[in-house]
């Protein structure tokens, strides 16, 4: 009977319960309306600005769970009661758990929105690097969840030092065992973040060239011009100098031609202007220069530079062909001949030979008289 009386003495009165209920209701109304107000304001702000951070914040706030707000409000109301120290401690721990769960939900939604609108804002979803995006989301989620979990456990009074140490040792062992795989994995993440190339780009590296078809966790696959598939590990690919032709805005073209030494000087002086007129008459070109460059071994050499205002290789070839044909017509109309490799051999017209040496008659043999 005495223990029952002691327990009843700690039981809150009706007035305290009403106070706790009012505090819980007020907390729920304030928190719910506050979250809704902030979500609407930040969403409206994100529509007026070009920044992406407000999009991430608005999406994270929109994922606030009302049942967690209700649970949090109930815990706030219970703290208004006159409870024992042990009960107060349990309520504080419950508050930490609820807040930690909601923070984890916010961060998870923020990561997804960040990947969609910040990392790949202008990329067609059908061409996005699914492997890299999925890997980055997974790693970020694991890091966020582990951080939130450790913070909650630490606030609950759990000793996390041994747990963190075991995670570190296990991480080192896994990293040593999967060194090559992890190297390609982080190279894939680097490709996904830095974007030296994307799916659909035509690239050249080392002596290989092709269109990027797939960027995986370990390898990147290209379709070559001859039709076969080229596969290269991400680590080795990033070690090479990569030429990305899809991102070319214009093409600089340098070509040369040669005329014969017999061409009159006036005609040589006019050829630069002739080439300029031919190039400027072509669509999608910008003339740079045309000069008599040097005296060649058997020709007078010209160098011409112009720009094609299109990255399309077929457009460049069509323009260059038109320029070549017009140049041939212009030279033919002026009687100018293109040079071909040739050499001249000069031979002396008179050859003098040394006079022959005199021939001596053979000596006669002496005859000895006989008896």
SETI-164266 format. One line per 3 residues: their letters; for each residue x, z, y of C-alpha. Coordinates in pm, 1 decimal. Each point is the difference from the previous one (the first is absolute). Layout:
% residues N
A	X,Z,Y ~ ... $
% end
This chain:
% residues 371
XXX	0.0,0.0,0.0 ~ 284.5,79.4,236.7 ~ 164.0,-340.4,-63.5 $
XXX	-331.2,-175.4,71.9 ~ -32.5,187.0,328.1 ~ 357.7,-92.6,89.4 $
XXX	-72.9,-366.0,-74.5 ~ -320.1,6.6,204.0 ~ 186.3,157.0,287.6 $
XXX	211.5,-315.1,27.3 ~ -298.2,-233.0,-33.0 ~ -74.3,-165.9,338.0 $
XXX	-321.7,80.1,176.2 ~ -277.2,-247.7,70.0 ~ 114.0,-26.4,359.2 $
XXX	351.8,-97.7,-112.0 ~ -142.0,-262.0,-235.9 ~ -206.6,-150.2,280.0 $
XXX	308.9,-8.8,221.6 ~ 197.1,-173.8,-276.4 ~ -282.6,-253.0,-51.8 $
XXX	-17.1,-78.7,371.8 ~ 377.5,-39.7,11.8 ~ -9.4,-236.8,-298.8 $
XXX	-279.7,-211.0,150.6 ~ 170.3,-12.9,338.1 ~ 331.8,-95.1,-160.9 $
XXX	-162.3,-279.2,-200.6 ~ -178.5,-142.2,304.7 ~ 309.6,14.7,220.1 $
XXX	234.5,-146.4,-262.9 ~ -240.5,-272.2,-110.6 ~ -91.5,-108.2,352.9 $
XXX	362.6,20.6,110.4 ~ 122.0,-224.4,-281.4 ~ -280.6,-250.2,63.4 $
XXX	70.3,-4.7,373.8 ~ 374.3,-54.2,-50.3 ~ -62.2,-272.7,-257.8 $
XXX	-231.2,-192.7,233.7 ~ 231.5,32.1,299.3 ~ 313.7,-105.8,-187.6 $
XXX	-184.3,-287.3,-171.5 ~ -120.8,-126.5,337.9 ~ 353.2,34.5,137.5 $
XXX	144.2,-196.4,-292.8 ~ -234.8,-289.9,76.5 ~ 131.0,-23.1,358.4 $
XXX	370.5,27.3,-77.1 ~ 242.8,-206.9,-204.8 ~ 174.4,301.2,-151.2 $
XXX	-41.2,81.6,-366.6 ~ 59.2,375.0,5.6 ~ -346.4,72.3,139.5 $
XXX	-147.4,-208.9,-283.1 ~ 180.1,218.7,-251.1 ~ -117.5,324.6,166.8 $
XXX	-360.6,-121.5,26.3 ~ -6.6,-103.0,-366.2 ~ 146.3,334.0,-108.4 $
XXX	-253.2,202.8,202.1 ~ -284.1,-213.6,-137.1 ~ 93.5,123.7,-348.5 $
XXX	-74.5,364.8,85.5 ~ -206.6,156.9,-277.1 ~ -305.2,191.6,122.7 $
XXX	-9.1,223.1,-307.7 ~ 353.4,114.5,85.3 ~ -114.0,73.4,357.0 $
XXX	-290.7,198.5,-146.8 ~ 231.2,191.6,-231.9 ~ 241.7,68.2,283.0 $
XXX	-285.3,124.1,220.8 ~ -117.2,236.7,-273.9 ~ 350.0,142.3,-34.0 $
XXX	18.3,48.6,377.6 ~ -332.9,182.6,-10.6 ~ 115.6,226.8,-284.1 $
XXX	301.5,100.4,204.7 ~ -241.6,155.5,250.0 ~ -85.9,262.8,-260.9 $
XXX	183.6,328.6,-27.0 ~ 170.9,-57.3,-335.7 ~ 286.6,156.4,-185.0 $
XXX	356.2,-116.2,50.2 ~ -1.2,-171.8,-339.3 ~ -318.2,-189.8,82.9 $
XXX	144.0,-101.5,337.9 ~ 308.8,-135.4,-174.5 ~ -211.3,-199.4,-244.8 $
XXX	-205.5,-146.1,282.8 ~ 314.7,-106.0,186.5 ~ 133.2,-166.3,-312.3 $
XXX	-330.5,-181.8,-52.9 ~ 11.2,-121.3,360.4 ~ 350.0,-139.4,-57.7 $
XXX	-113.5,-182.9,-314.3 ~ -301.5,-157.1,172.9 ~ 202.0,-109.2,301.4 $
XXX	276.0,-133.8,-227.2 ~ -248.6,-209.9,-200.0 ~ -147.4,-150.8,317.4 $
XXX	345.2,-71.8,143.7 ~ 95.5,-175.9,-324.8 ~ -316.4,-213.8,24.4 $
XXX	79.7,-89.8,361.6 ~ 357.2,-94.2,-82.5 ~ -107.3,-207.0,-300.5 $
XXX	-244.1,-200.6,212.7 ~ 257.4,-35.2,276.5 ~ 252.9,-143.6,-246.2 $
XXX	-248.5,-260.2,-125.4 ~ -95.9,-101.5,353.9 ~ 362.3,-12.6,109.0 $
XXX	86.3,-234.7,-286.2 ~ -294.6,-227.3,77.8 ~ 20.0,-17.4,379.8 $
XXX	357.1,85.7,92.4 ~ 220.1,-131.2,-280.8 ~ -202.5,-318.7,-67.4 $
XXX	-219.9,-49.4,309.6 ~ 16.9,-381.3,16.7 ~ 46.0,-87.6,-364.4 $
XXX	-271.1,-158.8,-205.8 ~ -108.2,258.3,-262.7 ~ 36.0,-267.7,-268.0 $
XXX	368.9,-44.3,91.7 ~ 96.3,365.5,39.8 ~ 271.5,147.6,-210.9 $
XXX	-219.8,201.1,-232.9 ~ 285.0,148.3,-201.2 ~ 191.0,126.4,302.2 $
XXX	-311.6,127.3,175.5 ~ -121.1,184.0,-308.4 ~ 342.7,153.4,-58.2 $
XXX	32.3,117.1,359.3 ~ -348.5,152.1,-4.0 ~ 72.9,177.9,-326.7 $
XXX	331.6,144.4,118.4 ~ -145.4,113.5,332.0 ~ -297.1,159.3,-175.1 $
XXX	225.7,186.8,-240.6 ~ 216.7,123.4,286.7 ~ -302.4,111.5,203.6 $
XXX	-173.6,170.5,-292.3 ~ 315.9,183.1,-104.6 ~ 59.7,116.9,358.0 $
XXX	-355.9,126.5,42.1 ~ 5.8,163.4,-343.6 ~ 326.8,181.4,70.5 $
XXX	-127.7,120.8,338.2 ~ -319.6,132.4,-157.1 ~ 185.2,171.2,-284.1 $
XXX	247.9,153.1,242.0 ~ -284.1,140.2,215.7 ~ -168.7,134.4,-312.7 $
XXX	308.5,208.0,-70.3 ~ 139.9,-210.0,-284.4 ~ 379.0,-20.2,-22.1 $
XXX	65.6,-375.1,19.6 ~ 381.3,18.0,14.4 ~ 45.3,-50.5,-374.7 $
XXX	-260.4,-276.1,-1.4 ~ 172.0,-188.5,281.8 ~ 339.7,41.9,-170.0 $
XXX	-136.2,-138.2,-327.4 ~ -148.0,-296.2,185.8 ~ 337.3,-70.1,160.2 $
XXX	189.3,13.8,-328.6 ~ -259.0,-214.9,-172.3 ~ 8.5,-252.0,283.9 $
XXX	378.7,-33.3,-22.3 ~ -16.0,-52.7,-376.9 ~ -270.0,-265.0,33.8 $
XXX	188.4,-174.7,280.8 ~ 317.0,-23.2,-211.0 ~ -188.3,-127.6,-302.7 $
XXX	-197.7,-261.1,195.2 ~ 262.8,-95.8,254.7 ~ -45.1,-378.1,-36.5 $
XXX	-378.6,17.7,-6.0 ~ -10.6,228.7,303.4 ~ 239.7,-229.6,185.7 $
XXX	-235.5,-294.8,-53.1 ~ -298.4,221.3,84.2 ~ 139.8,102.9,337.8 $
XXX	105.1,-360.0,62.0 ~ -362.7,-97.8,-60.4 ~ -110.6,264.9,250.1 $
XXX	251.7,-136.6,247.6 ~ -143.5,-349.6,-43.5 ~ -351.2,137.4,48.1 $
XXX	88.1,187.9,319.5 ~ 258.6,-225.7,164.3 ~ -161.0,-326.8,-121.5 $
XXX	299.2,-238.6,-6.5 ~ -240.5,-229.2,-186.8 ~ -357.2,7.0,-128.5 $
XXX	-200.4,-171.3,-269.8 ~ -30.2,-369.2,87.0 ~ 328.0,-21.7,196.4 $
XXX	257.4,-265.6,-87.2 ~ 341.9,165.4,-19.0 ~ 356.5,-96.0,-91.4 $
XXX	261.3,248.6,-121.2 ~ 336.0,-72.1,-160.1 ~ -53.8,-331.8,-179.2 $
XXX	-368.9,59.9,-80.5 ~ -310.3,-101.5,192.2 ~ -372.3,22.8,-54.9 $
XXX	-337.2,135.8,111.7 ~ -60.9,373.1,-49.2 ~ -276.6,52.9,-255.7 $
XXX	22.4,368.7,-83.9 ~ 187.0,306.7,126.5 ~ 6.5,265.9,-270.0 $
XXX	139.6,346.4,-38.8 ~ 316.9,-130.0,-165.6 ~ 18.4,-378.3,52.5 $
XXX	-107.2,-275.3,238.7 ~ -121.3,-332.0,-140.3 ~ 30.8,-338.8,167.9 $
XXX	-131.0,-345.6,-85.7 ~ 277.9,-254.3,44.3 ~ -42.4,-355.6,129.3 $
XXX	50.5,-138.0,-348.9 ~ -278.1,219.7,-138.2 ~ 173.2,273.8,-197.1 $
XXX	-32.8,369.8,84.8 ~ 302.4,183.2,139.9 ~ 22.5,376.9,-59.8 $
XXX	242.0,223.1,190.0 ~ 27.4,379.6,14.1 ~ -91.7,149.1,334.8 $
XXX	335.2,174.1,41.4 ~ 202.5,-316.2,-58.0 ~ -236.2,-201.0,219.4 $
XXX	45.3,229.5,300.8 ~ 378.6,-23.1,-36.3 ~ -16.4,-374.5,75.3 $
XXX	-47.7,-176.9,331.3 ~ -362.7,-118.0,0.8 ~ -113.7,-309.5,189.3 $
XXX	-375.4,22.4,65.6 ~ -121.9,-346.3,99.1 ~ -365.4,92.9,34.5 $
XXX	79.6,204.6,311.4 ~ 178.1,-290.0,165.4 ~ -178.7,-85.0,327.3 $
XXX	199.5,-317.7,68.4 ~ 279.2,-193.4,-167.4 ~ 332.3,-90.2,165.5 $
XXX	123.3,-340.1,-116.4 ~ 355.0,-133.7,37.1 ~ 81.7,-353.8,-109.3 $
XXX	273.5,-252.9,76.5 ~ 52.0,-374.0,-6.2 ~ 296.5,-229.7,58.1 $
XXX	49.0,-343.6,160.1 ~ 289.3,-243.3,-24.7 ~ 306.4,9.7,225.4 $
XXX	-84.5,-352.2,119.1 ~ -310.1,133.1,183.3 ~ 28.7,-52.6,378.4 $
XXX	54.4,311.3,208.0 ~ -320.8,-53.8,198.4 ~ -201.3,-10.9,-322.1 $
XXX	169.7,319.2,-121.8 ~ -89.0,175.4,326.7 ~ -366.5,-102.0,-32.1 $
XXX	-51.8,113.9,-359.3 ~ -48.0,368.4,95.8 ~ -292.2,-84.3,228.0 $
XXX	-147.0,-235.2,-261.3 ~ -2.1,278.7,-258.8 ~ -154.1,241.1,254.6 $
XXX	-286.0,-241.1,70.4 ~ -61.8,-51.5,-372.0 ~ -18.9,374.9,-73.9 $
XXX	-218.8,92.4,298.9 ~ -245.5,-272.6,-103.0 ~ -61.9,181.4,-328.9 $
XXX	-271.9,265.5,-22.2 ~ 93.9,363.1,-76.4 ~ 363.5,-39.9,111.6 $
XXX	218.1,146.5,274.2 ~ 317.7,-186.6,91.9 ~ 319.0,202.3,44.7 $
XXX	301.6,-232.5,32.3 ~ 160.6,-326.3,-113.0 ~ 373.2,-58.6,58.1 $
XXX	282.2,-235.5,-89.2 ~ 183.1,258.4,-207.1 ~ 336.7,-137.4,-107.8 $
XXX	215.8,-291.4,-107.3 ~ -27.4,-19.1,-374.3 ~ 240.9,-157.7,-244.3 $
XXX	-193.3,-327.1,5.7 ~ -295.1,64.0,235.5 ~ -131.7,146.8,324.5 $
XXX	-194.5,312.7,-102.7 ~ -314.5,137.5,172.4 ~ -164.1,340.7,-52.3 $
XXX	-369.9,64.4,75.7 ~ -189.6,333.3,10.8 ~ -376.9,42.6,31.4 $
XXX	-272.4,243.4,-109.7 ~ -304.9,-61.2,-216.5 ~ -283.0,222.6,125.3 $
XXX	-133.7,61.2,-350.1 ~ 146.0,182.3,-302.5 ~ -149.1,-257.2,-239.6 $
XXX	278.9,-185.3,-180.9 ~ -212.9,-311.7,-51.7 ~ -66.7,-20.0,375.1 $
XXX	374.8,19.8,63.6 ~ 71.8,-279.3,-249.2 ~ -268.7,-225.1,150.3 $
XXX	143.5,48.3,349.9 ~ 358.3,-57.1,-112.0 ~ -100.5,-319.3,-178.8 $
XXX	-177.2,-127.7,310.9 ~ 306.0,79.0,214.1 ~ 233.3,-179.1,-241.6 $
XXX	-217.8,-314.8,-3.9 ~ -33.2,-9.6,378.0 ~ 375.6,50.0,37.2 $
XXX	65.9,-295.3,-232.6 ~ -238.1,-220.3,202.6 ~ 158.3,104.9,331.0 $
XXX	354.1,-67.1,-124.6 ~ -101.2,-337.4,-145.9 ~ -159.9,-101.6,330.7 $
XXX	323.5,79.3,185.9 ~ 231.1,-159.1,-252.4 ~ 155.3,333.4,-95.5 $
XXX	114.9,28.3,-361.3 ~ 26.2,320.5,-197.1 ~ 345.0,77.7,-133.0 $
XXX	91.6,10.2,-363.5 ~ 314.7,164.0,-139.1 ~ 279.8,-258.4,16.6 $
XXX	376.8,-24.7,27.6 ~ 238.1,-269.2,133.6 ~ 324.2,-89.7,-176.5 $
XXX	267.2,-177.8,204.8 ~ 260.8,-208.6,-184.2 ~ 319.4,-132.2,165.9 $
XXX	-5.3,-381.2,46.8 ~ 375.5,-60.5,-79.5 ~ 201.5,159.4,-277.7 $
XXX	381.5,-30.6,2.6 ~ 192.0,26.1,-325.8 ~ 364.8,100.2,-29.9 $
XXX	237.3,-295.4,-89.5 ~ 108.3,-9.5,-364.5 ~ 343.5,130.9,-87.4 $
XXX	269.2,-275.5,-78.0 ~ 59.0,-71.5,-365.3 ~ 361.2,4.0,-111.0 $
XXX	117.3,-245.9,-272.5 ~ 103.9,157.0,-327.4 ~ 373.8,62.1,-40.2 $
XXX	188.4,-229.1,-240.0 ~ 176.7,146.4,-298.7 ~ 387.8,-41.3,-8.4 $
XXX	129.5,-211.5,-288.1 ~ 319.6,106.8,-181.9 ~ 214.3,-296.5,-133.8 $
XX	62.3,-2.9,-374.6 ~ 330.2,-79.7,-165.9 $
% end
